[in-house]
Amino acid sequence: MASIEKEIKEMDGQKSFLFIMDAGKLQDNLNALIKSLMGKGMSGAVICLNKPYKSLKSSLESKKVNTKDILFIDTLSSSRTELKPKDGAIMISNPSELTSISLAAGCFAKGKTEKKFVIIDALSTLLIYNQPDSVAKFIRYMTSLTSSQGIKLMVLTTESPNDRILPKVEPFFDRIARV
């Protein structure tokens, strides 16, 4: 198994990444990934499915990561969807709103800055709220959207022995790594 830091160094030329890991490593790997990308002068959007954006933002800031160039798409903190950013976040009422999440990511993708990334934290959480076929279509859309805009897409997930989604989404990624 490679480390996420090693995988980040080998990203050049590739646009879409699937990182598969143990659940216990998810938060540390997410923080390391964001810190590394921000250190490269990139701006990004993080689709928060596991932790409210304020909690993630606080965690990153405690690690000296400047979060001003990150748009958080939070699916956990609000009971209603607000596609207009406020305080660096777009609120989606829950992780089952794949269309709203796609619209929010699309707004970010069309922004003017170069060197962008989108992180989905985490594919395994989407499966709690959505059917596998819907999640596969969403991932296909996201890889297409980000690729057409020159944006790096990184999807984190945990692996379970009876995971049926990975064979459906693996073909959409340039690189798959177990970290």
N, C-alpha and C positions, 0 to 999 in steps of 0.2 A: 504494500500500500504506500502510495506517495503522500507527501505532505501537501497541504493546500498552497503553501509558500512556493514549493517547487513547481507545482502546476501553474501558478500565476506567472512565473518567469518564462514559461513555455507557451504563453498565449499568443504571441505575435503571429499575425496572419490568419488567425482563426477568429470566428465571430460568436459561436454558440457553444456553451459548455454545460455539461451535466456533472455535478459533483455528488457522489454517493458516499454516505458516511454513517457511522453509528450515531444514534440520537444524542448521546452524551457529548459529542464533538460539534454538534450543529452550531451552537451559539459562538463558541470560540472560533470556529472556521468562518462564520459569517463576519465577525469582527475583524479577523485577519484579512479577509478578502476585501472588505470595504476600506480598511486602512491602507492596504497596498494600492488599490486603484486610485484612491484620493491622493496618495503620495506620488502618483504618476501624472498628476494634474488633470485628472478626469472629473467629470461631473456625472451624477447618477440618480437613478430612481431605485428605491428599494420597496418591493411589494411585501409589506409586513403581514404575515399570516400566522406567526407564532408568538409575537410579542408586540404590544402596542408601541407606536412610533416614539412616544415620549420616553419610554423605558429603553428602547434601542438607541435613541439619540443620546440619552444620558450615559449609557454604557460606552458609546463611541467617544463622547467628549471626555470621559474619565480616562480614556486611553490617548488623549491629545489628538483626536481626529477632528478636523474642522468640518462641521456638518452643514455649513451654509450653502454648499453646492450639491446637496442631496435633497431630492424630493422624496418624501416618504408617502407611500400609498398604503394607508392604514385601514385594514379590514376588521379591526377588533375594538376600536374605541368609540364608535358612534352608532347610534340606532338609525341614522339616516345617511343617505349618500349625498355628498357635496363635492362636485367635480371642480370647483374653484379652489385653488390652493389657499390655505390660511396657515400662517406660521410654519411654512415649509412642508405642509402635509395636505394631502387630499384624503378625505374620509369616504370610505365605502362601508355600507352598513353591515356586510358580512362576507365571508369568503366564498359564498355561493354565487355572488354577483359577478360572474366572469365577464359579462359584457361591460359592466361599469369599470372593472379593473382594466380591461382592454382599452376602453376610452381614455382612462387616466394615463395609461402608458403611452397611448397614441399622442396625447397632448404633449407629454414630455418628449417623445421622439421627434416631434416637429419643431422643437425649440431650436434656437440659433446656435447654441454652443456646439463645438466639435469635441471629439474624444469623450464619448458618453458610454455609460453602461446601465443595464437594468439587471437587478438581482431579484429572483423569486425565492422567498424563504417561507415555506418549502413546499415542494411538490407533494410530499406525503400528507401535508396538512390539507391541501386542496381536495384530496381524496376522501377526507372525512365529510366534506360538505357537498361534493359533486360526484357524479357518475364517472367512471374511468373514461368512457368515450368522450364525454364533455371536456374532461381535463386534457385528453390527448388533442382534441380540436383546439383548445385554448393554447396549448404549448406550440402546436403547429402555427397558429396565428402569430404568436409572440416571436417565434424564430423568424418567420417571414417579415414581420414588421421591423424588427431590429436589424435584420440583415439588409433590408432595402434602404435603411437609413444610416448604415455604417456604424451601428451601435453593437457593443458586445453584450450578449445575454448570458447570464450565469444563473443556473437553476440548482438549488441545493435540495437534496432529498435524503431520507433515511431508507435503508433497505430492510425488507422483511422477507422471510422465506416464502411467503405466499403472495408476493408482490406481482400483480399482473399488469401494472401500468408501464414498467420499464421497457418491455419489448415493444410497446405501442409508441413510446416517445423517443427511444434511443436513435432511430433513423434521422430525427430532425436536428441532431447535434453534430458539430464538427469534432468535438472531443468529449470523451466520457472518462472520468477518473474516479477511482475509489480512493478516498482520502481518510 
